Structure formats: structure tokens, C-alpha cells
Amino acid sequence: MSDSTISPLPGSLGAPVPPLCHAEWSVGHTGRDMMYYEEKINGTWERIDIDGEMLMGRAHHVIYFKSATDWQRYPEWARHRRAEIIARIKIQFREPDYEYQGDEP
């Protein structure tokens, strides 16, 4: 029997860390504070960076979503899909471990 390539989180009693990747999109952390959303577009992985911040309270991160106006500065593939992308990020980065700011329409 081989060892799993997914390691347990500290304090998780050995439960594996679920992958944060779906067939055509994924989310993750970049460094201490930043997050990203990436999606396979025409066979190539494209990424947008999402601002965040590490916290000391119950939620260990806050995610700062751009306003609808500022969201239009993202690449064309993401511009008109704000609600869909935010919903996908929230699937993986859930409350109460994450808080959100700017997620309203």
C-alpha cells in the first residue's frame, strides 16, 4: 500500500486535505495573504489574483473581492462572470474559516 500524496492538516486527526481543483477550474493561496482563481480556457490555464489577508480570529483569512466596476479590469474571460467566479471561490474557501468583503453584486 502506498502513502497518500495528500497530507493531513495539523489538528485534523489525519483527515486528508481535499484537493482545491476541479476539472476545469481551481482556487488556491499565493503566499500568506493572496488567493487566486484559475480556469482552463481553450486548453490553457488562465489565472486571476484575488486580494486577501490572514486573520488571527475564528476566520483565518478574509477575501477582498473587487467591486463590479474594478472587476472589469480582469482579463476578458473573467469580466462578465463575477458572480460565477465568486460562487466557485466560496465553494472552496468557506465560512467560518474565511470571511468575504465586496462579494455583493
SVG drawing of the C-alpha trace seen along z (x, -y; Angstrom):
<svg xmlns="http://www.w3.org/2000/svg" viewBox="-26 -51 30 53">
<polyline fill="none" stroke="black" stroke-width="0.4" points="0.0,0.0 1.5,-3.4 1.4,-6.6 -1.2,-9.2 0.2,-12.3 -2.3,-14.4 -1.1,-15.2 -3.4,-15.8 -3.9,-19.3 -2.5,-19.9 -5.2,-19.2 -7.3,-17.3 -6.9,-13.9 -5.3,-12.6 -8.1,-13.6 -6.7,-14.3 -6.7,-17.8 -9.3,-17.8 -8.0,-19.0 -9.0,-22.5 -9.1,-21.7 -12.0,-20.8 -11.7,-19.5 -11.7,-23.0 -11.0,-25.4 -9.2,-25.7 -8.5,-28.1 -5.6,-28.4 -3.3,-30.6 -0.3,-32.5 1.9,-33.4 0.4,-34.4 -2.4,-36.7 -3.2,-36.3 -5.6,-33.9 -6.1,-33.0 -8.8,-31.6 -7.7,-29.8 -9.6,-28.2 -8.8,-26.2 -9.6,-28.4 -9.2,-26.9 -6.8,-24.3 -4.6,-26.8 -4.8,-27.6 -5.5,-31.3 -5.4,-32.9 -6.7,-36.0 -5.3,-37.1 -7.7,-37.8 -6.7,-40.0 -6.8,-38.6 -5.4,-38.9 -4.5,-36.4 -6.5,-37.0 -6.0,-35.9 -9.6,-35.3 -12.0,-32.4 -11.8,-33.1 -8.2,-32.7 -8.5,-34.7 -10.6,-37.5 -11.0,-37.6 -11.4,-41.0 -13.4,-40.8 -13.1,-43.7 -16.2,-45.9 -18.2,-45.2 -16.5,-48.2 -13.0,-47.2 -13.7,-43.6 -13.8,-44.8 -10.0,-45.2 -9.6,-41.4 -9.0,-39.6 -11.9,-39.3 -12.6,-35.6 -13.4,-36.7 -15.0,-40.1 -18.7,-39.1 -18.6,-36.1 -18.0,-37.8 -20.9,-36.1 -20.0,-32.7 -16.3,-33.0 -17.1,-34.4 -19.5,-31.5 -16.8,-29.0 -14.3,-30.6 -16.8,-30.4 -17.3,-26.6 -13.6,-26.0 -12.9,-28.9 -15.9,-28.5 -17.2,-30.3 -16.4,-30.2 -12.7,-29.7 -13.0,-32.5 -14.7,-35.9 -15.6,-37.9 -15.7,-41.5 -17.1,-43.0 -19.0,-39.9 -22.3,-41.7 -23.5,-42.4"/>
</svg>
